[in-house]
């Protein structure tokens, strides 16, 4: 941590306390809803970002107990939003216990008193709780999913990746599309995007996301699809280490499980099919085109 005088440090600490309490309220409110409806991907993203923000600020201030507690919560929430675990009652109760624990630890920071809060037992319990949120199929496939996330060259035609069976479903106008969950890092609201001249028409510009510069592609222009500009628009950030790319969609709908037998050969325009769509799925809710996102974005 940088060197600060006492008044500067106190000001930074006070800002952290105020922001942490706001994030903890967001966490608590969100978890109570998630317990009833675990399919709300946007809400899962919101609570994940809340605990991630607490951990990042606490790490800067070298508040190790808060960092350790927030870290295990962050890992579980990451599994929930990636569809590799389910928000059952045991998992949600554990996360709510973490909220209470963090509130106590933040209060310690505020008062300067050491209440000897037992955060270590909570941290030690995390692996068993995380495991409790995974059904047998997810447990069997988790290592495969993570392997393919770290090895993007194996995406095309890789049967192991398809075994995740989890897809992020989003809309462009009235059409639903799906992208395999391991391809996605996170979903964020649209913030300020800086236009860059002389780039392809479908590249909207650059966005600063927590210090990382992301190239933003308008998927509606890329796919020559109609769309709407409103508060439901989102940016889907790809899970890539070599390049930072996100794409704008009208609305993110849900995380959906599609079994191999649910996916049929594409029956769309031949040129569009050849380049972008590797399968289609028809559910009670929608007709979904499954996209080869790497070909679309040429990465």
KALINPE-V806925 format. One line per field, one symbol per residue. phi: phi as a letter, one per 20 degrees, with the letter a starting at -180 (. if undefined). psi: psi as a letter, one per 40 degrees, with the letter a starting at -180 (. if undefined). burial: b if it has 16 or more other ideal C-beta (glycine too) atoms within 10 Angstrom, else e. A space follows every 10 residues. Layout:
phi=???
psi=???
burial=???
This chain:
phi=.fecffffff ffffffffff ffffffgfff ffffgebeee ffffffffff ffffffffff elefffgfff ffffffffff femebdefff fffffffffg ffgffffgff emeeelfeef fffffggffg ffedffffff dgfffffffe cffeffmeff ffffmdcedc dcleeecccf ggfdeaccff dfdefcfmeg feefqdcedl ndedfddeff ffeldfacdb fegcdeefec eebdcccecf aeeaececfg ffedgfccgg ffgfecddac bddfeaedee eeffffelc
psi=iihiiddddd dddddddddd dddddddddd ddddddgeeg dddddddddd dddddddddd efgddddddd dddddddddd deeeiigidd dddddddddd dddddddddd deihefhgdd ddddeddddd ddehiddddd edddddddde gdeedhehdd ddedehhhhi ihbehiiihh deehdihiih ahhhihieii dehdaihhhf ehhhhhhhdd ddefiiiiha eeiihhhigi deihhiihid hhdihihhid eehiiigahd ddddddheii hhaddihhhh igddddef.
burial=eeeeeeeeee ebbeebeeeb bebbebbbeb beebbeebeb bbbbbbbbbb bbbbbebbee eebebbbbbb bbbbebbbbb bbbbbebbee bbebbeebbe bbbebbebbe eeeeeeeebe ebbeebeebb eebbeeebee bbebbeebbe ebeebeeeee bbbbbbbbbb bbeebbbbbb bbbbbbbbee eebeeeeeee ebbbbbbebe eeebbbbbbb ebbebebeee eebbbbbbbe eeebbbbbbb bbbebbebee eebeebeeee eeeeebbbbb beeeebebbb bbbeebbee
